[in-house]
């Protein structure tokens, strides 16, 4: 389907069970592959990104198979590959696959080339490569320095000390952390600059602990990782996707009798669960339970907030600003520019189509809503989150056409079916 027209939609109400978190799913798949023993993964997200990770593991000789409503990974006893094989892996647009695999593949023995879609070749990987080299890895670029494709001549990761830039993407630090317990010596990582998206590092540390890793850190700036390897916990439950929850919670806050999402709640390890706090700050009514969150409409007002800690959810806030009284300023989101598209530029461009007055800065957006939304055709730039967050604009009394709606397959293949199933009118 080239385009999908939504609305006008009067309101959304009801309950939804969320698919598994992409961030947790791909981390868990990799940890299970690195761990001693068999791991059964429940509620694993089934999407393009997790499929790319599963295919990569299969190509590397790691069996991943279905077991009823779960997936089973037959782990080895350390490095993914020790037989000296060669493999070329295409990871599409999956940053949560290509970056952790780049680190994990340095642990064993073999030669590997990691590549992706054209946009992936524009997404930086240099800070990760620099840190891996400092720890003894043989890894270089096959084209432009600092960007995929990368070639790994694996012979084990020596370990020791390294510094890693934290200002562009938390995935670089996550990737080295995930590989570190299997290095030949303990690993100490120091973060240079401001670490963006700290909650994603907390997800990484939580999952590593479930698989038996020992990590100590000082305020997210220095990490000490013991080289004790991993052991399977037997079974892992993947939380519902807190980023996906934001679209439904925002819809519940705009109009209707409210929306409750199941699978993420007060006990969540995901930073994007804090979107509920932002909703409250804007005036919505929010109820939290251990494994669910509900939002109901309230008189929404604009906010001025640093949302560096929830960059994906911040996109939802940008569209929610269309329904709030006054100006909304979203700050410290420079890392939007190195995502699936330049999200700062893309968000500003598409919000203006709806009539908003938008000021785009190097690391922020300022949004003044129009008196009434204008019908618009939204370009998604192949970015799943652009498609999902702009679906909310259909609640503004005008039809909204989403181009390339199929791009949501990256993380939420049946998003639009779930979204429209909650329509009241």
SVG drawing of the C-alpha trace seen along z (x, -y; Angstrom):
<svg xmlns="http://www.w3.org/2000/svg" viewBox="-19 -30 63 56">
<polyline fill="none" stroke="black" stroke-width="0.4" points="0.0,0.0 1.5,-3.3 -0.7,-5.5 -3.3,-5.2 -5.9,-7.9 -7.1,-8.1 -10.0,-10.1 -11.3,-12.4 -11.4,-10.4 -13.6,-11.6 -11.9,-9.6 -10.1,-6.4 -11.1,-4.4 -10.5,-0.9 -7.6,1.4 -4.6,2.8 -2.0,5.4 1.4,4.2 3.8,6.2 7.2,6.9 9.8,4.2 12.2,4.0 15.1,2.9 14.6,5.7 13.9,8.3 17.1,7.8 19.2,7.6 17.7,10.8 18.3,12.6 21.9,11.7 22.4,12.5 20.7,15.9 23.1,16.7 26.1,15.7 25.0,17.6 25.6,21.1 22.4,23.1 19.0,22.9 16.8,19.8 13.0,19.6 11.9,16.1 8.2,15.2 6.5,12.2 9.5,11.6 8.6,8.9 8.0,10.2 9.0,7.4 11.6,6.6 14.2,5.6 14.0,8.8 13.7,10.9 17.0,9.4 18.6,10.3 17.2,13.9 18.4,14.3 21.9,13.1 22.1,15.5 21.0,18.3 23.6,17.4 26.2,17.6 25.1,21.1 23.0,20.1 19.7,22.0 16.6,19.9 13.3,21.7 9.6,21.4 8.2,23.2 4.5,22.5 4.0,18.9 7.7,18.4 11.1,18.6 14.0,20.8 17.7,20.0 20.3,22.7 23.2,20.8 26.8,21.9 29.4,21.3 30.7,17.9 31.6,16.3 29.0,16.6 31.5,18.0 34.7,19.9 35.1,22.0 36.9,19.3 33.9,19.0 33.2,16.0 29.9,14.3 28.4,11.2 25.3,9.9 22.9,7.3 21.1,5.7 18.8,3.3 17.9,0.4 18.2,2.3 20.6,0.3 19.8,2.6 21.2,5.5 24.2,4.1 25.9,2.3 25.7,5.0 26.6,7.7 29.7,5.6 30.9,5.9 29.9,9.5 31.5,10.8 34.9,9.6 34.9,12.2 35.4,15.3 37.2,16.4 36.3,15.6 35.8,12.8 32.6,10.8 31.2,7.9 28.2,6.0 26.2,3.8 22.7,2.4 20.2,0.3 21.4,-2.9 20.3,-5.0 22.3,-2.7 25.4,-3.7 24.7,-7.3 24.3,-6.4 27.6,-6.7 29.4,-3.8 32.8,-5.3 32.7,-5.8 31.9,-2.1 34.7,-1.0 37.2,-3.3 36.3,-1.7 36.5,1.8 39.9,1.1 41.1,-0.2 40.0,3.2 42.0,5.1 39.5,5.8 40.5,5.8 37.7,3.9 37.7,1.4 35.5,-0.2 35.0,1.0 33.9,-2.4 33.6,-5.7 35.4,-6.0 33.0,-6.2 30.1,-4.5 29.0,-1.0 29.9,1.4 32.4,2.6 34.7,5.6 35.7,7.7 38.7,10.0 37.8,11.7 40.4,13.2 39.0,12.5 38.5,9.3 41.5,8.6 39.6,6.4 41.2,3.7 40.3,0.0 38.6,-2.1 36.8,-5.4 33.6,-5.8 31.7,-8.8 28.2,-9.0 26.9,-12.0 25.6,-10.5 23.9,-7.2 23.6,-5.0 23.8,-2.0 27.6,-2.3 28.0,-1.8 25.3,0.9 27.1,2.8 30.5,2.9 28.8,3.7 27.0,6.7 30.3,8.1 32.5,7.2 31.7,10.3 33.3,12.5 36.5,10.5 39.8,12.1 40.3,9.6 37.8,7.5 36.7,4.3 36.5,0.8 34.6,-1.7 34.7,-5.5 32.0,-7.7 33.2,-10.8 30.7,-13.7 27.1,-13.6 25.5,-10.1 22.3,-10.3 19.3,-8.1 20.5,-6.8 17.3,-4.7 18.4,-2.4 21.7,-1.7 19.6,-0.7 17.7,1.8 21.1,3.2 22.4,3.5 19.1,5.1 19.2,7.8 22.9,8.5 22.2,9.1 19.5,11.6 22.0,13.5 24.5,13.5 26.9,10.7 28.6,8.6 28.7,4.8 29.5,1.9 29.1,-1.7 29.5,-5.2 26.6,-7.5 26.6,-6.1 30.1,-7.5 32.5,-4.6 31.6,-0.9 33.5,2.0 32.6,5.4 33.9,8.7 34.8,11.3 32.6,14.0 30.6,14.8 26.8,15.4 24.5,18.2 20.9,18.6 18.1,17.8 16.0,20.5 13.1,18.3 12.8,14.5 9.6,12.5 9.9,9.5 8.0,6.4 5.5,4.7 7.0,1.9 6.9,-1.3 7.6,-3.4 4.6,-1.9 2.5,-2.6 3.0,-6.3 0.8,-6.5 -2.2,-4.9 -1.7,-6.8 -1.5,-10.1 -4.7,-9.2 -6.4,-8.5 -5.3,-11.9 -6.6,-13.7 -10.3,-12.6 -12.5,-9.7 -13.2,-7.7 -9.5,-6.8 -7.1,-4.1 -5.3,-1.5 -2.2,0.3 -1.2,3.7 2.4,5.0 4.1,2.0 3.5,0.1 5.0,-1.1 7.4,1.8 8.8,1.3 12.5,1.2 12.0,-1.0 12.6,-4.7 9.8,-5.5 7.3,-4.5 8.1,-8.0 6.0,-9.3 3.1,-8.9 4.8,-11.7 5.0,-14.0 1.3,-13.4 0.5,-14.3 2.6,-17.5 0.6,-18.4 -2.7,-17.9 -3.9,-14.4 -5.3,-12.1 -3.0,-9.1 -3.4,-5.9 -0.5,-3.5 -0.6,0.1 2.2,2.6 1.8,3.8 -0.5,1.3 -1.0,-2.4 -4.2,-4.3 -4.7,-7.9 -7.8,-10.0 -8.4,-13.4 -7.6,-16.6 -7.1,-20.2 -3.7,-19.9 -1.1,-22.7 2.3,-23.1 5.5,-22.3 9.2,-23.1 11.1,-19.9 14.5,-18.3 13.5,-14.9 16.9,-13.5 16.1,-10.5 13.1,-9.5 14.0,-10.5 11.5,-8.1 8.6,-9.2 9.6,-12.8 8.3,-12.4 4.9,-11.6 5.1,-14.7 5.8,-16.8 2.5,-15.7 0.6,-15.9 1.7,-19.5 -0.8,-20.2 -3.6,-19.5 -2.1,-21.6 -2.8,-25.2 0.3,-27.3 3.8,-26.6 5.7,-23.3 9.5,-23.2 11.2,-19.8 14.9,-20.1 18.2,-18.2 17.2,-15.9 20.1,-16.3 20.4,-12.6 17.2,-12.6 19.3,-13.6 21.1,-10.2 18.1,-8.0 16.2,-6.3 15.9,-9.7 16.9,-13.2 13.9,-13.3 14.4,-16.9 14.1,-18.2 11.4,-15.7 9.2,-16.4 9.4,-20.2 8.5,-19.8 5.5,-17.6 4.2,-19.5 4.2,-22.7 2.0,-20.9 -0.7,-20.6 -0.6,-24.4 1.8,-24.5 4.4,-27.2 7.6,-25.3 11.1,-26.5 13.8,-23.9 17.1,-24.4 20.2,-22.2 18.9,-20.2 15.3,-21.3 11.9,-22.0 9.4,-24.7 5.9,-24.1 2.9,-26.5 -0.3,-24.7 -2.7,-26.2 -6.2,-27.3 -7.4,-24.3 -5.4,-21.5 -5.1,-21.4 -5.6,-18.2 -2.2,-16.9 -0.3,-14.1 2.5,-13.0 5.9,-11.8 7.3,-9.1 10.8,-8.9 10.8,-5.2 10.7,-5.9 8.3,-3.8 7.9,-6.3 7.0,-9.1 4.1,-7.0 2.9,-6.0 3.1,-9.4 1.4,-11.3 -1.5,-8.9 -2.6,-11.0 -3.2,-14.0 -6.3,-12.3 -7.9,-13.1 -7.8,-16.8 -10.9,-16.9 -9.2,-16.5 -8.3,-13.5 -4.6,-12.6 -2.9,-10.6 0.2,-8.6 2.6,-7.7 4.3,-4.3 2.4,-3.0 4.1,0.3 7.3,-1.1 5.8,-0.3 6.7,3.3 10.1,2.4 8.7,2.6 4.9,2.9 3.6,4.6 -0.1,4.4 -0.1,0.9 -2.7,-0.6 -5.1,2.3 -4.7,2.0 -5.1,-1.8 -8.2,-1.8 -9.8,0.9 -10.1,-1.6 -12.0,-4.2 -15.2,-5.2 -17.0,-6.7"/>
</svg>
